[in-house]
Amino acid sequence: TLALIKPDAMQANNKEAIIHKIKENGFKIIQERQLQFSKELACLFYKEHKGKPFFEDLIDWISSAPIYAMILEKEDAVQSWRMLMGPTDSNKAREIDPNSIRAIYGKDGSHNAAHGSDSLTSAEREIDLVF
């Protein structure tokens, strides 16, 4: 599956701590790279959100600073990574899954430290875009 450490977590110097948590939870990092999304790549990456009220802000923010991308491998990797990240909204994550990545390193509903593919199909598409 694809894992991204988003700009908020990168700027807060949480990359190494998140990578440690990933490895500690049995994931193998197959490939990794730091990059900065262009607005065009961000639009392609988040195309399922086009037309939603938050789309422009999301594109501006995700392309504003470097991110760290990883291809993760583990049994049931997509679901396992989503569980480790926790709920999308970091405030909700702190309430119901306080040990999740978003609870520990996220700030709010959109600045939530990490991204993970929601299915194998999405993972393939996103990996092709990023790598």
SVG drawing of the C-alpha trace seen along z (x, -y; Angstrom):
<svg xmlns="http://www.w3.org/2000/svg" viewBox="-18 -27 32 39">
<polyline fill="none" stroke="black" stroke-width="0.4" points="0.0,0.0 1.0,-3.6 1.8,-5.7 2.4,-9.4 3.7,-11.5 2.0,-14.8 3.5,-18.3 2.3,-19.0 4.1,-16.0 7.2,-16.6 7.4,-20.2 7.0,-19.1 10.0,-16.8 7.9,-13.7 9.1,-11.6 11.5,-9.4 9.0,-8.7 6.3,-7.7 8.7,-5.5 9.7,-3.8 6.0,-3.2 5.5,-1.7 8.4,0.7 7.4,1.5 4.0,2.6 5.5,5.2 5.5,3.3 8.4,3.6 9.2,0.4 9.7,1.5 10.4,-1.9 10.6,-5.4 11.3,-8.9 10.8,-12.5 9.1,-14.8 6.9,-17.8 3.7,-17.5 3.0,-20.0 -0.5,-21.3 -1.1,-19.2 0.1,-16.0 -2.0,-16.8 -5.1,-17.2 -4.5,-13.8 -3.8,-12.2 -6.9,-13.6 -9.2,-13.5 -12.0,-11.7 -12.4,-14.8 -12.7,-17.2 -15.8,-19.4 -15.9,-19.0 -15.7,-22.3 -12.3,-21.4 -10.7,-20.4 -8.8,-23.6 -7.5,-24.0 -6.4,-20.3 -4.5,-20.8 -2.8,-24.1 -1.8,-22.5 -0.5,-19.1 1.6,-20.8 2.9,-23.5 5.8,-21.6 7.7,-18.3 6.0,-14.9 7.5,-11.5 6.2,-8.6 6.6,-4.9 5.4,-1.7 4.5,0.6 4.3,4.4 2.6,6.5 -0.2,9.1 -3.4,7.1 -1.3,4.0 -4.1,1.6 -6.3,2.3 -3.4,2.6 -2.0,-0.8 -5.4,-2.4 -5.9,-1.0 -2.4,-2.2 -3.2,-5.7 -6.5,-5.9 -9.5,-8.0 -9.2,-10.8 -10.0,-13.5 -7.1,-13.7 -9.3,-15.0 -11.6,-12.0 -8.5,-9.8 -7.3,-11.1 -10.7,-10.1 -11.1,-6.6 -7.6,-5.5 -5.1,-7.5 -2.1,-5.4 -2.8,-5.9 -0.5,-8.0 -3.1,-10.6 -3.9,-10.9 -0.3,-11.3 1.0,-13.4 -2.1,-15.0 -3.4,-18.4 -7.0,-18.3 -9.4,-16.9 -7.2,-17.8 -3.8,-18.3 -3.7,-14.7 -0.1,-13.6 -0.6,-10.7 -2.4,-9.3 -3.1,-5.8 -4.8,-4.2 -8.3,-3.1 -8.2,0.1 -5.7,2.2 -7.0,0.4 -6.3,-3.0 -2.9,-1.8 -1.9,-0.8 -3.1,-4.1 -1.4,-6.2 1.9,-4.3 2.0,-4.8 1.5,-8.5 4.1,-8.9 6.8,-6.4"/>
</svg>
